[in-house]
Structure formats: structure tokens, C-alpha cells
């Protein structure tokens, strides 16, 4: 069985770039997006849509 570290679709955490709160957990495909994921998502702490980046 494959280890979690070499998984093709690992679970990642998205953190708000403004307040650094980790709001979302999602999966990504490492083959399609090898760099860090950046998405505009709603941050409940900031109460607006902010850029969320992948954390390690």
C-alpha cells in the first residue's frame, strides 16, 4: 500500500492569507498542480472573501 506522503491526492489545509486561520480542508492532485494551491474563499473571521493558500 502507498504511504500518505507519496499519495497522488493528499489532503491539504487552506489558510487565510490575512488572518492565517486554517478554514478549509480539501484534496488536490499533485500531478496536475505541483505548486501550492491558492483559491479565493470566504473567511468567517474576516467576514469577506480572501485569498487562501495551501499550508504544509
Secondary structure as the mmCIF struct_conf table of DSSP 4:
data_model
#
loop_
_struct_conf.conf_type_id
_struct_conf.id
_struct_conf.beg_label_comp_id
_struct_conf.beg_label_asym_id
_struct_conf.beg_label_seq_id
_struct_conf.end_label_comp_id
_struct_conf.end_label_asym_id
_struct_conf.end_label_seq_id
BEND BEND1 UNK A 4 UNK A 4
TURN_TY1_P TURN_TY1_P1 UNK A 5 UNK A 6
BEND BEND2 UNK A 8 UNK A 9
STRN STRN1 UNK A 11 UNK A 16
TURN_TY1_P TURN_TY1_P2 UNK A 17 UNK A 19
STRN STRN2 UNK A 22 UNK A 27
TURN_TY1_P TURN_TY1_P3 UNK A 30 UNK A 32
BEND BEND3 UNK A 35 UNK A 35
STRN STRN3 UNK A 38 UNK A 43
TURN_TY1_P TURN_TY1_P4 UNK A 44 UNK A 47
STRN STRN4 UNK A 48 UNK A 55
#
